[in-house]
Amino acid sequence: MLKKIPFSHEKYRNLPKTYLLLFIFALGIFDNTLVLAETPTAFITLQNTTHHAWPAEYTIEITPPQDHHAYLNTGDEHSFIPITLDADQYLANAGLSLTLLKQPKGHYDELVKAQVLRAKDTYRFSLMATKTITFIETSLTIKYQLCNDLTHVCYRPKTSKISLPLPPITTLETATASVSFTEQLLSLFNQNQNNTFLLFGLMLLAGLLSVATPCVYPMLPITSMFIVNRAQGIKGKDKQHALVYLLGIIGTYTLLGLIAGMTGGAFNNFMQSAWVNLAFALFFTAFALALLGFFELSFMQNEVYSLDHRTSQVKGLAGTWLMGSVAGLVISPCVGPIVFALLLHVADTIADKSDALAALQQQLSFFDRLSIAASGSIMMAGFGVGVGLPFFIVSTVKFKTLPKAGYWMNKIKYAFGFVILYFAYTYFEKAMGVLDISLATSHTFIVGLLAIWFAVVHGNILIIPSTDLATPLLKIRQFANLLSLLVGGWLVIASLQDADIIKSTNKVTTNTLITTESSIKNEAGIPWQQDFTQAQKLAKTTGKPIFIDFYASWCANCLAFKKESKHNAALNEALRERAIPVQLVDKSAEFERFKTLPEHRALKIGLPYFAILTPNGELSWSTTDYQATEKMISILNQWHS
């Protein structure tokens, strides 16, 4: 067991008091230097410009500090923060489109498995105005993240702004004419790829297509006739009722979108969890299967139909508005899965926006958060317009006949099903990335599930055929289905073992007995405690030291240590058997509390940071080097001995 070495003052007793005071003063300066150490900053300068005519061209030079590197891509694991120009979409909002002409190639770093920039290099890009502008200068926002090559500390993402002079306004019309149609389309896409109103248009299209599904399309003439009849033959009233019905539908979807947006903004960190993404994947899969016809999604349909019947009995425009308000819930089961899928996607989109602003260290007020969440209501309002517009048109325009219903409606429904199934895969892939599970393992798991699905659902392997019907061809089919079931099961089990979710051999230790607690995250057999208070109680009971991994998703070397703890057998065993492992995320209250303690001052500089504490919570050893695994193992082994 480690023992504290007492500090002896014997050999300092004869020092003059003046030197002793100077020594203490120097220590104080050194301590303050550590505490006040700033996050290193890349040197960014504007080198050359050609801004006398549109499109304007610029060259900026980026120089990382010595012994540091920045990232040029997200890496093989898609977990790093690369250099990004116009990180907050300021240019797009100002009516300017940025096109990259040249960017640094850097070099591939085998250690971090990403393309990195360590030396001075340049970006060259052009700006094109997509609308009339009245200003002569704008600013470019550059987002990047630096990591130290010597200490292996990764710092929080930083942003830098640089001023860009713009060409005269009179040259805009000439430049626009000289740009090819393809370039204009690319410019328009670059400008609007995160544009809420473009998403509004896409949602409107989705709403129109959802009406063309077999559950909704036949309802068009019936519902429209019912809306017209509520006017009781009064001229002009039919159009009013149709408009109010449309507004009711739009209002419902707008409210649902706002709720989804506020949910995404409030739980943006929670929605980065692997298990939440897996839940999303399961929900999307269920919605897709419902659209593909495997089962019918009829959540609370009896209650909704009862509500619709009551609202239809309310007279006047108020009753029509109420009918429209519940119409979006009534036109299920075809539209129900689409609506639920879109709401989940809206929540996740808003969560990504909130998380991006948090990464840029922007302080958001309540109204800022509300405005971000409101973009979700705008998107879903587009869907409401798409759903309600056909009912409004059919109610106000006297069509003799509508296009004949047919199999084409099922094609649209199935298309929605496959699109939503793709969404399910993207969330599954994201969850596997957070869990540090390779794509090959993930794909093996999916193939295994598909094989089992084919054998059970399509092959009816669980149903024993009648002896009379057991023809040779049927026996061959049954054998093929049984083989599919066995192969699928083997692939699923093999992938779970490869992902360390199932262990072929498992030792029962003091730590593994408590893995059922909700405050524990089990990774590669290591029961990472999320609650420091609980971990300290366990340490006092067992006499084991506390190993703290201060973690952040933006810290590349934190992810590298996570992988090392999985594949380094000696480190994995030391953390499992000889320590109480604790993982504190950078946004947690415990993390912030440790950050204020002078002995953990390194947390104010960056991550990663690791600390080994005594069972009483006193610091025994710490480091910022994620590669110091042999030292970590050695210290934990000393405690064990």
C-alpha positions as CSV (number, residue, x, y, z in Angstrom):
1,M,0.0,0.0,0.0
2,L,1.2,3.5,-0.9
3,K,2.3,5.6,2.1
4,K,2.7,9.3,2.2
5,I,6.2,10.6,2.5
6,P,6.4,13.2,5.3
7,F,7.9,16.5,4.3
8,S,10.9,17.3,6.5
9,H,12.0,20.8,7.4
10,E,15.3,19.8,9.1
11,K,17.6,20.8,6.3
12,Y,15.8,24.1,5.7
13,R,15.9,25.4,9.3
14,N,19.2,27.1,8.8
15,L,18.1,29.0,5.7
16,P,17.8,32.8,6.2
17,K,14.3,33.9,6.6
18,T,14.6,36.1,3.5
19,Y,15.4,33.2,1.2
20,L,12.6,31.2,2.8
21,L,10.1,34.0,2.1
22,L,11.4,34.3,-1.5
23,F,11.0,30.5,-1.9
24,I,7.4,30.6,-0.7
25,F,6.7,33.6,-2.9
26,A,8.1,31.8,-5.9
27,L,5.9,28.8,-5.1
28,G,2.9,31.0,-5.0
29,I,3.8,32.5,-8.4
30,F,4.3,29.0,-9.9
31,D,1.0,27.9,-8.4
32,N,-0.9,30.8,-9.9
33,T,0.8,30.3,-13.2
34,L,-0.6,26.8,-13.3
35,V,-4.0,27.9,-12.3
36,L,-4.2,30.7,-14.7
37,A,-2.7,28.8,-17.6
38,E,-4.6,29.7,-20.8
39,T,-5.8,27.2,-23.4
40,P,-3.3,27.5,-26.3
41,T,-4.4,29.3,-29.4
42,A,-3.6,28.7,-33.1
43,F,-2.1,31.6,-35.0
44,I,-4.5,32.6,-37.7
45,T,-3.9,35.4,-40.2
46,L,-5.4,36.7,-43.5
47,Q,-2.7,36.4,-46.1
48,N,-4.0,37.3,-49.6
49,T,-7.3,38.6,-50.8
50,T,-8.9,39.2,-54.2
51,H,-11.9,41.2,-53.2
52,H,-12.4,43.7,-56.0
53,A,-14.9,41.6,-57.8
54,W,-17.4,38.8,-57.1
55,P,-16.7,36.0,-56.3
56,A,-14.1,37.2,-53.9
57,E,-11.1,34.9,-53.0
58,Y,-9.2,34.8,-49.7
59,T,-6.3,32.9,-48.3
60,I,-5.8,32.4,-44.5
61,E,-2.8,30.9,-42.8
62,I,-3.3,28.7,-39.7
63,T,-0.3,27.8,-37.5
64,P,-0.7,25.4,-34.6
65,P,1.5,26.2,-31.5
66,Q,4.7,24.3,-31.3
67,D,4.3,20.7,-30.1
68,H,0.6,20.8,-30.7
69,H,-1.7,19.5,-33.5
70,A,-5.2,20.4,-34.8
71,Y,-7.5,18.0,-36.6
72,L,-8.4,18.1,-40.3
73,N,-11.1,15.5,-40.1
74,T,-13.2,13.7,-37.5
75,G,-10.9,10.6,-37.6
76,D,-11.6,6.9,-38.1
77,E,-13.9,6.9,-35.1
78,H,-15.7,10.1,-36.1
79,S,-15.0,11.6,-32.6
80,F,-12.7,14.6,-33.2
81,I,-13.4,18.2,-33.9
82,P,-11.8,19.3,-37.1
83,I,-10.9,22.9,-38.3
84,T,-14.2,24.3,-39.5
85,L,-14.7,27.6,-41.4
86,D,-17.8,29.6,-40.5
87,A,-18.6,27.3,-37.6
88,D,-21.7,29.2,-36.6
89,Q,-23.2,29.7,-40.1
90,Y,-22.8,33.5,-39.8
91,L,-21.9,33.9,-43.5
92,A,-25.0,31.9,-44.7
93,N,-27.3,34.1,-42.5
94,A,-25.6,37.2,-44.0
95,G,-26.4,36.1,-47.5
96,L,-22.9,34.8,-48.4
97,S,-21.9,31.4,-49.6
98,L,-18.4,30.0,-48.9
99,T,-16.7,27.5,-51.3
100,L,-13.4,25.9,-50.3
101,L,-10.8,26.0,-53.1
102,K,-7.8,24.6,-51.2
103,Q,-7.4,23.1,-47.8
104,P,-4.4,21.6,-45.9
105,K,-3.7,17.9,-46.5
106,G,-1.7,17.5,-43.3
107,H,-0.7,13.9,-42.6
108,Y,-2.3,10.8,-41.1
109,D,-1.3,10.2,-37.5
110,E,-1.4,6.5,-36.6
111,L,-1.6,7.2,-32.9
112,V,-4.8,9.2,-33.0
113,K,-6.0,7.7,-36.3
114,A,-6.9,11.0,-37.9
115,Q,-5.6,13.6,-40.4
116,V,-3.8,16.2,-38.3
117,L,-2.1,19.6,-38.9
118,R,1.2,20.3,-37.1
119,A,2.8,22.9,-39.3
120,K,1.8,26.1,-40.9
121,D,-0.6,25.7,-43.8
122,T,-3.2,27.7,-45.7
123,Y,-6.9,27.6,-46.6
124,R,-8.1,29.2,-49.8
125,F,-11.8,29.9,-50.3
126,S,-14.2,32.1,-52.2
127,L,-17.3,34.1,-51.2
128,M,-20.3,34.6,-53.3
129,A,-23.3,36.8,-52.4
130,T,-26.6,35.0,-52.8
131,K,-28.6,38.2,-52.2
132,T,-28.1,42.0,-52.3
133,I,-25.9,43.1,-49.4
134,T,-25.3,46.5,-48.0
135,F,-22.1,46.0,-46.0
136,I,-18.4,46.2,-47.1
137,E,-16.9,43.9,-44.5
138,T,-17.8,40.6,-42.8
139,S,-16.2,38.2,-40.4
140,L,-15.3,34.6,-40.7
141,T,-15.6,32.3,-37.7
142,I,-13.0,29.5,-37.4
143,K,-13.6,26.6,-35.0
144,Y,-10.8,24.2,-34.1
145,Q,-9.4,22.0,-31.3
146,L,-5.8,21.6,-30.2
147,C,-4.0,18.7,-28.5
148,N,-0.6,18.7,-26.9
149,D,1.9,16.2,-28.4
150,L,4.0,16.1,-25.3
151,T,1.5,16.0,-22.5
152,H,-1.3,14.5,-24.6
153,V,-3.7,17.0,-23.2
154,C,-6.6,17.9,-25.4
155,Y,-8.1,21.4,-24.9
156,R,-11.7,22.6,-25.3
157,P,-12.8,23.7,-28.8
158,K,-12.0,27.3,-29.5
159,T,-13.3,29.8,-32.0
160,S,-11.5,32.7,-33.7
161,K,-12.9,35.5,-35.9
162,I,-11.1,37.2,-38.8
163,S,-12.4,40.2,-40.8
164,L,-12.9,39.8,-44.5
165,P,-13.2,42.9,-46.8
166,L,-15.9,42.5,-49.5
167,P,-16.1,43.6,-53.2
168,P,-18.1,46.6,-54.2
169,I,-21.9,46.0,-54.4
170,T,-22.0,47.2,-58.1
171,T,-20.0,44.1,-59.2
172,L,-22.5,41.7,-57.7
173,E,-24.9,41.5,-60.7
174,T,-22.1,41.0,-63.2
175,A,-20.5,38.2,-61.1
176,T,-23.8,36.4,-60.6
177,A,-24.3,36.3,-64.4
178,S,-20.8,34.8,-64.9
179,V,-21.3,32.0,-62.4
180,S,-22.5,28.7,-64.0
181,F,-25.9,27.3,-63.1
182,T,-24.3,24.3,-61.3
183,E,-22.1,26.6,-59.2
184,Q,-25.2,28.6,-58.3
185,L,-27.0,25.5,-57.2
186,L,-24.0,24.4,-55.1
187,S,-23.8,27.8,-53.6
188,L,-27.5,27.8,-52.7
189,F,-27.1,24.3,-51.1
190,N,-24.1,25.4,-49.1
191,Q,-26.0,28.4,-47.9
192,N,-29.1,26.6,-46.9
193,Q,-28.0,23.1,-45.7
194,N,-28.9,24.1,-42.1
195,N,-31.6,26.5,-43.1
196,T,-34.8,26.0,-41.1
197,F,-37.0,27.2,-43.9
198,L,-35.4,24.7,-46.4
199,L,-36.3,22.0,-43.8
200,F,-39.8,23.5,-43.7
201,G,-40.1,22.9,-47.4
202,L,-38.9,19.3,-47.1
203,M,-41.3,18.7,-44.3
204,L,-44.1,20.1,-46.4
205,L,-43.2,17.7,-49.2
206,A,-43.2,14.8,-46.6
207,G,-46.7,15.9,-45.5
208,L,-48.0,16.0,-49.0
209,L,-46.6,12.5,-49.7
210,S,-48.0,11.1,-46.5
211,V,-51.5,12.1,-47.6
212,A,-51.0,9.9,-50.7
213,T,-50.7,6.8,-48.5
214,P,-53.5,4.2,-48.5
215,C,-54.8,5.0,-45.0
216,V,-55.3,8.7,-45.8
217,Y,-56.0,9.2,-49.5
218,P,-59.4,7.5,-49.4
219,M,-60.4,9.9,-46.6
220,L,-59.9,13.0,-48.8
221,P,-63.4,13.2,-50.5
222,I,-65.2,12.0,-47.4
223,T,-63.6,14.5,-45.0
224,S,-63.8,17.3,-47.5
225,M,-67.5,16.7,-48.0
226,F,-68.0,16.7,-44.2
227,I,-66.1,20.1,-43.9
228,V,-68.3,21.6,-46.7
229,N,-71.5,20.4,-45.1
230,R,-70.6,22.2,-41.8
231,A,-71.1,25.5,-43.8
232,Q,-74.8,24.5,-44.1
233,G,-75.1,25.8,-47.6
234,I,-74.1,29.4,-46.7
235,K,-72.1,30.9,-49.6
236,G,-68.4,31.5,-48.8
237,K,-68.7,29.7,-45.4
238,D,-67.3,26.4,-46.9
239,K,-64.0,28.1,-47.7
240,Q,-63.8,29.5,-44.1
241,H,-64.4,26.1,-42.6
242,A,-61.8,24.6,-44.9
243,L,-59.2,27.3,-43.9
244,V,-60.0,26.8,-40.2
245,Y,-59.7,23.1,-40.5
246,L,-56.3,23.6,-42.2
247,L,-55.1,26.0,-39.4
248,G,-56.2,23.4,-36.8
249,I,-54.0,20.7,-38.4
250,I,-51.0,23.2,-38.7
251,G,-51.5,24.3,-35.0
252,T,-51.3,20.7,-33.7
253,Y,-48.1,19.9,-35.6
254,T,-46.6,23.2,-34.7
255,L,-47.2,22.5,-31.0
256,L,-45.8,19.0,-31.3
257,G,-42.7,20.4,-33.0
258,L,-42.2,23.0,-30.3
259,I,-42.4,20.2,-27.6
260,A,-40.0,18.1,-29.5
261,G,-37.6,21.0,-30.0
262,M,-37.7,22.0,-26.3
263,T,-37.1,18.3,-25.4
264,G,-34.1,18.2,-27.7
265,G,-32.7,21.5,-26.4
266,A,-33.1,20.5,-22.8
267,F,-31.7,17.0,-23.0
268,N,-29.0,17.5,-25.7
269,N,-26.3,15.9,-23.4
270,F,-28.7,13.1,-22.5
271,M,-29.4,12.4,-26.1
272,Q,-25.7,11.8,-26.8
273,S,-25.9,8.6,-24.8
274,A,-25.4,5.3,-26.6
275,W,-28.5,3.8,-24.9
276,V,-30.7,6.7,-25.9
277,N,-29.5,6.4,-29.5
278,L,-30.2,2.6,-29.4
279,A,-33.7,3.4,-28.1
280,F,-34.1,5.8,-31.0
281,A,-33.0,3.1,-33.4
282,L,-35.6,0.7,-31.9
283,F,-38.4,3.3,-32.2
284,F,-37.5,4.1,-35.8
285,T,-37.3,0.3,-36.7
286,A,-40.8,-0.2,-35.2
287,F,-42.2,2.8,-37.1
288,A,-40.6,1.5,-40.3
289,L,-42.0,-2.0,-39.9
290,A,-45.4,-0.6,-39.3
291,L,-45.2,1.3,-42.6
292,L,-43.9,-1.8,-44.4
293,G,-47.0,-3.6,-43.3
294,F,-45.7,-6.0,-40.6
295,F,-48.1,-4.7,-38.0
296,E,-50.4,-1.8,-37.4
297,L,-49.4,1.1,-35.1
298,S,-52.7,2.2,-33.4
299,F,-51.6,4.0,-30.2
300,M,-54.7,5.3,-28.3
301,Q,-56.8,5.1,-31.5
302,N,-60.0,4.5,-29.6
303,E,-59.5,7.6,-27.4
304,V,-58.5,9.7,-30.5
305,Y,-61.6,8.6,-32.5
306,S,-63.8,9.4,-29.4
307,L,-62.3,12.9,-29.2
308,D,-62.8,13.4,-32.9
309,H,-66.5,12.4,-32.6
310,R,-67.0,14.9,-29.8
311,T,-65.3,17.7,-31.6
312,S,-67.5,17.1,-34.7
313,Q,-70.6,17.8,-32.6
314,V,-69.3,21.3,-31.7
315,K,-71.0,23.8,-34.0
316,G,-69.5,26.6,-35.9
317,L,-65.9,27.4,-36.8
318,A,-64.7,26.5,-33.3
319,G,-65.8,22.9,-33.9
320,T,-64.1,22.8,-37.3
321,W,-60.9,24.1,-35.7
322,L,-61.1,21.4,-33.1
323,M,-61.7,18.8,-35.7
324,G,-58.6,19.9,-37.6
325,S,-56.6,19.9,-34.4
326,V,-57.2,16.2,-33.8
327,A,-57.1,15.3,-37.5
328,G,-53.3,14.8,-37.4
329,L,-53.8,12.1,-34.8
330,V,-56.8,10.5,-36.4
331,I,-55.2,9.8,-39.8
332,S,-53.2,6.9,-38.5
333,P,-51.9,4.2,-38.8
334,C,-50.1,5.3,-42.0
335,V,-49.2,8.9,-40.8
336,G,-48.7,8.0,-37.2
337,P,-45.3,6.3,-37.6
338,I,-44.1,9.1,-39.9
339,V,-45.1,11.8,-37.4
340,F,-43.4,10.0,-34.5
341,A,-40.3,9.4,-36.5
342,L,-40.2,13.1,-37.6
343,L,-40.7,14.3,-34.0
344,L,-37.8,12.1,-32.8
345,H,-35.6,13.4,-35.6
346,V,-36.6,17.0,-34.8
347,A,-35.7,16.5,-31.2
348,D,-32.3,15.1,-32.2
349,T,-31.7,17.9,-34.7
350,I,-32.3,20.5,-32.0
351,A,-30.1,18.6,-29.6
352,D,-27.3,18.8,-32.2
353,K,-27.7,22.5,-32.6
354,S,-27.7,23.1,-28.8
355,D,-24.7,20.9,-28.4
356,A,-22.8,22.7,-31.1
357,L,-23.4,26.0,-29.4
358,A,-22.4,24.6,-26.1
359,A,-19.1,23.3,-27.7
360,L,-18.5,26.9,-28.9
361,Q,-18.9,27.9,-25.2
362,Q,-21.7,30.3,-26.0
363,Q,-23.9,31.2,-23.0
364,L,-27.6,30.8,-24.0
365,S,-30.4,32.6,-22.2
366,F,-33.8,31.1,-21.8
367,F,-35.1,33.0,-24.9
368,D,-32.1,31.8,-26.9
369,R,-33.0,28.2,-26.0
370,L,-36.6,28.9,-26.8
371,S,-35.8,30.3,-30.2
372,I,-33.6,27.3,-31.1
373,A,-36.5,25.0,-30.0
374,A,-38.9,27.1,-32.0
375,S,-37.1,25.9,-35.2
376,G,-38.6,22.5,-34.4
377,S,-42.1,23.9,-34.5
378,I,-41.4,25.6,-37.8
379,M,-40.3,22.3,-39.3
380,M,-43.3,20.4,-38.1
381,A,-45.6,23.3,-39.2
382,G,-44.3,22.5,-42.7
383,F,-45.5,19.0,-42.3
384,G,-48.9,20.2,-41.0
385,V,-49.2,22.4,-44.1
386,G,-48.4,19.4,-46.3
387,V,-51.0,17.2,-44.6
388,G,-53.7,19.9,-44.4
389,L,-53.3,21.5,-47.9
390,P,-54.9,18.6,-49.9
391,F,-58.0,18.7,-47.6
392,F,-58.3,22.4,-48.1
393,I,-57.9,22.2,-51.9
394,V,-60.4,19.4,-52.3
395,S,-62.9,21.2,-50.0
396,T,-62.7,24.5,-51.9
397,V,-62.1,23.4,-55.5
398,K,-64.9,21.3,-57.1
399,F,-63.0,18.3,-58.5
400,K,-65.2,16.0,-60.5
401,T,-62.9,13.1,-59.8
402,L,-59.6,12.5,-57.9
403,P,-56.8,10.3,-59.3
404,K,-57.8,6.7,-58.9
405,A,-56.5,4.9,-55.8
406,G,-54.1,2.1,-56.5
407,Y,-50.9,0.3,-55.7
408,W,-49.0,3.5,-56.2
409,M,-50.1,4.6,-52.7
410,N,-48.5,1.5,-51.2
411,K,-45.2,2.4,-53.0
412,I,-45.2,5.8,-51.3
413,K,-45.9,4.1,-47.9
414,Y,-43.1,1.6,-48.4
415,A,-40.7,4.4,-49.5
416,F,-41.4,6.1,-46.2
417,G,-40.8,2.8,-44.4
418,F,-37.3,2.4,-46.0
419,V,-36.3,6.0,-45.3
420,I,-37.3,5.6,-41.7
421,L,-35.4,2.3,-41.6
422,Y,-32.3,4.1,-42.8
423,F,-32.8,6.6,-40.0
424,A,-32.9,3.7,-37.6
425,Y,-29.5,2.5,-38.9
426,T,-27.9,5.9,-38.5
427,Y,-28.9,6.0,-34.8
428,F,-27.7,2.4,-34.3
429,E,-24.4,3.3,-36.0
430,K,-24.1,6.4,-33.7
431,A,-24.7,4.3,-30.6
432,M,-22.1,1.8,-31.6
433,G,-19.6,4.6,-32.1
434,V,-20.2,6.0,-28.6
435,L,-19.7,2.4,-27.2
436,D,-16.5,2.1,-29.2
437,I,-17.8,-0.9,-31.2
438,S,-16.3,-1.2,-34.7
439,L,-18.5,-1.0,-37.8
440,A,-17.6,-4.6,-38.7
441,T,-19.0,-5.8,-35.4
442,S,-22.1,-3.7,-35.8
443,H,-22.7,-5.0,-39.3
444,T,-22.2,-8.6,-38.1
445,F,-24.9,-8.0,-35.4
446,I,-27.3,-6.6,-38.0
447,V,-26.7,-9.4,-40.4
448,G,-27.4,-11.9,-37.6
449,L,-30.6,-10.2,-36.7
450,L,-31.8,-10.2,-40.3
451,A,-31.0,-13.9,-40.6
452,I,-33.0,-14.6,-37.5
453,W,-35.8,-12.4,-38.8
454,F,-35.9,-14.2,-42.1
455,A,-36.1,-17.6,-40.4
456,V,-38.8,-16.7,-37.9
457,V,-41.0,-14.3,-39.8
458,H,-40.7,-15.4,-43.4
459,G,-39.6,-19.0,-42.9
460,N,-42.0,-19.8,-40.1
461,I,-39.3,-21.9,-38.5
462,L,-41.1,-22.0,-35.2
463,I,-44.2,-23.6,-36.8
464,I,-43.9,-27.4,-37.4
465,P,-45.4,-28.3,-40.7
466,S,-48.0,-31.1,-41.0
467,T,-46.5,-34.5,-41.9
468,D,-48.8,-34.8,-44.9
469,L,-47.5,-31.5,-46.3
470,A,-43.8,-32.3,-45.6
471,T,-42.8,-32.6,-49.3
472,P,-39.1,-32.8,-50.2
473,L,-39.2,-29.1,-51.3
474,L,-40.8,-28.0,-48.1
475,K,-38.2,-30.0,-46.1
476,I,-35.4,-28.2,-48.0
477,R,-37.0,-24.9,-47.1
478,Q,-37.3,-25.9,-43.5
479,F,-33.6,-26.9,-43.4
480,A,-32.6,-23.6,-45.0
481,N,-34.7,-21.7,-42.4
482,L,-33.2,-23.7,-39.6
483,L,-29.7,-23.0,-40.9
484,S,-30.6,-19.3,-41.2
485,L,-31.7,-19.3,-37.6
486,L,-28.5,-21.0,-36.3
487,V,-26.2,-18.8,-38.4
488,G,-28.0,-15.7,-37.3
489,G,-27.9,-16.6,-33.6
490,W,-24.2,-17.4,-33.9
491,L,-23.4,-14.0,-35.6
492,V,-25.4,-12.2,-32.9
493,I,-23.6,-13.9,-30.0
494,A,-20.2,-13.5,-31.7
495,S,-20.8,-9.8,-32.2
496,L,-21.9,-9.3,-28.6
497,Q,-18.8,-11.1,-27.4
498,D,-16.6,-9.0,-29.6
499,A,-18.2,-5.9,-28.2
500,D,-17.5,-7.2,-24.6
501,I,-21.2,-7.2,-23.9
502,I,-21.1,-11.0,-23.3
503,K,-18.1,-12.5,-21.6
504,S,-17.0,-16.1,-22.3
505,T,-15.4,-16.2,-18.8
506,N,-16.3,-13.9,-16.0
507,K,-14.7,-13.5,-12.6
508,V,-17.0,-12.4,-9.8
509,T,-15.4,-9.6,-7.9
510,T,-16.4,-7.1,-5.3
511,N,-16.9,-4.5,-8.1
512,T,-18.8,-6.6,-10.5
513,L,-21.4,-7.5,-7.9
514,I,-22.7,-4.0,-8.0
515,T,-23.0,-3.5,-11.7
516,T,-26.8,-3.5,-11.5
517,E,-26.7,0.0,-9.9
518,S,-28.0,2.7,-12.1
519,S,-24.9,4.9,-11.2
520,I,-22.5,2.4,-12.9
521,K,-21.5,2.3,-16.5
522,N,-19.9,-1.1,-17.4
523,E,-17.4,-0.8,-20.3
524,A,-15.1,-3.7,-21.2
525,G,-15.8,-5.3,-17.8
526,I,-14.8,-2.2,-15.9
527,P,-17.6,-0.9,-13.6
528,W,-17.1,2.8,-13.9
529,Q,-18.8,4.6,-11.1
530,Q,-20.7,7.8,-12.0
531,D,-21.3,8.9,-8.4
532,F,-18.2,9.9,-6.5
533,T,-19.9,9.7,-3.1
534,Q,-21.0,6.2,-3.7
535,A,-17.5,5.3,-5.0
536,Q,-15.9,6.7,-1.9
537,K,-18.1,4.6,0.4
538,L,-17.2,1.5,-1.6
539,A,-13.5,2.4,-1.4
540,K,-13.7,2.7,2.4
541,T,-15.4,-0.6,2.6
542,T,-13.0,-2.5,0.4
543,G,-9.8,-0.5,1.2
544,K,-9.1,0.0,-2.5
545,P,-7.9,3.3,-4.0
546,I,-10.2,5.4,-6.2
547,F,-9.1,5.8,-9.9
548,I,-10.8,8.8,-11.5
549,D,-11.0,9.3,-15.2
550,F,-12.0,12.9,-16.0
551,Y,-13.7,12.5,-19.3
552,A,-15.2,14.6,-22.1
553,S,-16.6,13.6,-25.5
554,W,-14.6,16.4,-27.2
555,C,-11.3,15.1,-25.8
556,A,-9.5,12.9,-28.4
557,N,-7.0,11.4,-25.9
558,C,-9.8,10.6,-23.4
559,L,-11.3,8.4,-26.2
560,A,-7.8,6.9,-26.8
561,F,-7.5,6.0,-23.1
562,K,-11.0,4.5,-23.2
563,K,-9.9,2.2,-26.0
564,E,-6.6,1.4,-24.2
565,S,-8.5,0.4,-21.1
566,K,-10.4,-2.1,-23.2
567,H,-7.5,-3.7,-25.1
568,N,-4.7,-3.4,-22.5
569,A,-5.3,-6.6,-20.5
570,A,-3.1,-5.5,-17.6
571,L,-4.7,-2.1,-17.3
572,N,-8.2,-3.5,-17.6
573,E,-7.5,-6.0,-14.8
574,A,-5.9,-3.4,-12.5
575,L,-8.9,-1.1,-12.9
576,R,-11.4,-4.0,-12.4
577,E,-9.7,-5.8,-9.5
578,R,-7.5,-3.3,-7.7
579,A,-9.4,0.0,-7.8
580,I,-12.7,1.7,-7.6
581,P,-12.9,3.2,-11.1
582,V,-14.8,6.5,-11.4
583,Q,-15.6,8.4,-14.6
584,L,-16.6,12.0,-14.2
585,V,-17.9,13.8,-17.3
586,D,-16.9,17.4,-17.9
587,K,-20.4,18.9,-17.5
588,S,-21.2,17.1,-14.3
589,A,-21.4,18.9,-10.9
590,E,-18.7,16.6,-9.4
591,F,-16.3,17.4,-12.3
592,E,-16.8,21.2,-11.6
593,R,-16.3,20.6,-7.9
594,F,-12.9,18.9,-8.5
595,K,-12.0,21.7,-10.8
596,T,-12.1,24.2,-7.9
597,L,-9.7,22.1,-5.8
598,P,-6.0,23.4,-5.9
599,E,-4.6,19.9,-6.1
600,H,-6.5,19.2,-9.3
601,R,-5.6,22.5,-11.0
602,A,-4.8,20.7,-14.2
603,L,-8.5,20.4,-14.9
604,K,-8.6,24.1,-15.6
605,I,-6.1,23.7,-18.4
606,G,-7.6,20.8,-20.3
607,L,-8.1,17.0,-20.6
608,P,-7.3,14.2,-20.2
609,Y,-6.6,14.1,-16.5
610,F,-6.4,11.1,-14.2
611,A,-6.1,10.9,-10.5
612,I,-5.6,8.1,-7.9
613,L,-7.1,8.9,-4.5
614,T,-6.8,7.2,-1.2
615,P,-10.1,5.7,0.2
616,N,-10.4,8.8,2.3
617,G,-10.4,11.0,-0.9
618,E,-6.8,12.4,-0.6
619,L,-4.8,12.8,-3.8
620,S,-2.1,10.1,-4.1
621,W,-1.0,10.5,-7.7
622,S,-2.2,12.3,-10.9
623,T,-1.2,12.8,-14.5
624,T,-2.4,14.3,-17.8
625,D,-0.7,11.6,-19.9
626,Y,-3.1,9.0,-21.1
627,Q,-0.2,6.8,-22.2
628,A,1.2,6.5,-18.6
629,T,-0.6,3.2,-18.3
630,E,2.4,1.3,-16.9
631,K,2.7,3.8,-14.1
632,M,-1.0,3.6,-13.4
633,I,-0.8,-0.2,-13.2
634,S,2.3,0.0,-11.0
635,I,0.6,2.3,-8.5
636,L,-2.6,0.2,-8.3
637,N,-0.5,-3.0,-7.9
638,Q,1.3,-1.3,-4.9
639,W,-2.0,-0.8,-3.2
640,H,-3.0,-4.4,-3.8
641,S,0.3,-5.6,-2.3
